[in-house]
Amino acid sequence: MIANVSGNGIAVGITGIGAYAPERVLTNADLERMVDTSDEWIVTRTGIRERHIAEPEQAASDLALPAAREALEEAGVAARDLDLLVVATATPDMLFPATAAVLADELGAKRAAAYDLLAGCTGFVYALSQAYGAIATGLSGKALVVGTETLSKITNWQDRSTCILFGDGAGAAVVEPVSEGGILGFELGADGSGGSDLCIPAGGSRTPVTADALDQELQFIKMRGQEVFRFATRVMVTSAEELLAECGAGVDDVDLYVPHQANKRIIDHAVKNLGLASERVFMNIDRYGNTSSASIPLCLAEARDQGLLDDGTRVLMSAVGAGLTWGSAYMTWTNGRASR
């Protein structure tokens, strides 16, 4: 699915960003004491040096709440005025009720429709497109999009091939009409034939959690690393290229590239093949690891704090995740200058 939405008659943008990461930090040195690995091995293959880990009592909604409040404050939007709240997560508080409904209640968003969206690491881009569609068609006036993950809860800390990768965190974005600029287009897709390459085998209706499933550790992330790597390196490039072409743009029209922080080698491959200058690429994977749907909004919040998101900054976001899913979004940043 691909669309240039710049001519739809209403400009929709991000007017507030928020982020939160748990206080506990797990370093590569810590992992060396847990599994057979080394800091050099992890950094060379992934670019990750540390990751944030939620406390046992912290669920996805607990991480989402401070990120959401920060985004709302920056946008100058009261939670009671939200019409829509979409939470992208692979680690909801529970299967139901939706984590979005829990978060809406905690925020005081009494008028908002609230639901969860599961698209793996592509979740934030998918959710952003949902919010855009609701606002552009008049169904919603103000939306909150959240990516929040407690991946440490579904990670097998004895599996050295996966436990080095994942961290916890949350990011949020207020989406509403803006006077100029805003979201210009989306490219979204999925290939279910690769679903088993990155999955949690047990916990759904296919394989419920039973004593036997727990004995086999099927409640944890399972990944065929080489297959996922090959898919990601290809689709991160093609998704971005096709979206830019659809929007009548090229790499020279990208001021800031914000890729999903899955693996530095994947990002480096995408940057090289797209022909982007390294100074236009935002990365924080060394300090957060792969936070799935929280990855891109965490980057956006840090980019804002570093003064990289001025009015008119042209931002390209791309992600790939379980599903296997992928997605890109292209927009002109407006620094919260919403039409009220």
Salt bridges, closest charged atoms under 4 A:
ASP30 OD1 - ARG33 NH2 2.51
ASP36 OD2 - ARG160 NH1 3.59
GLU70 OE2 - ARG304 NH2 2.82
GLU74 OE1 - ARG304 NH1 3.11
ASP83 OD1 - ARG111 NH2 3.12
ASP105 OD1 - LYS110 NZ 3.43
GLU176 OE1 - LYS142 NZ 2.72
GLU176 OE1 - ARG340 NH1 3.04
GLU180 OE2 - ARG337 NH2 2.34
ASP197 OD1 - ARG224 NH1 2.90
ASP253 OD1 - ARG314 NH1 3.23
ASP255 OD2 - ARG314 NE 2.95
ASP268 OD2 - LYS264 NZ 2.83
ASP286 OD1 - ARG287 NE 3.94
GLU302 OE1 - ARG287 NH2 2.83
ASP305 OD1 - ARG304 NE 2.99
ASP311 OD2 - ARG337 NE 3.42
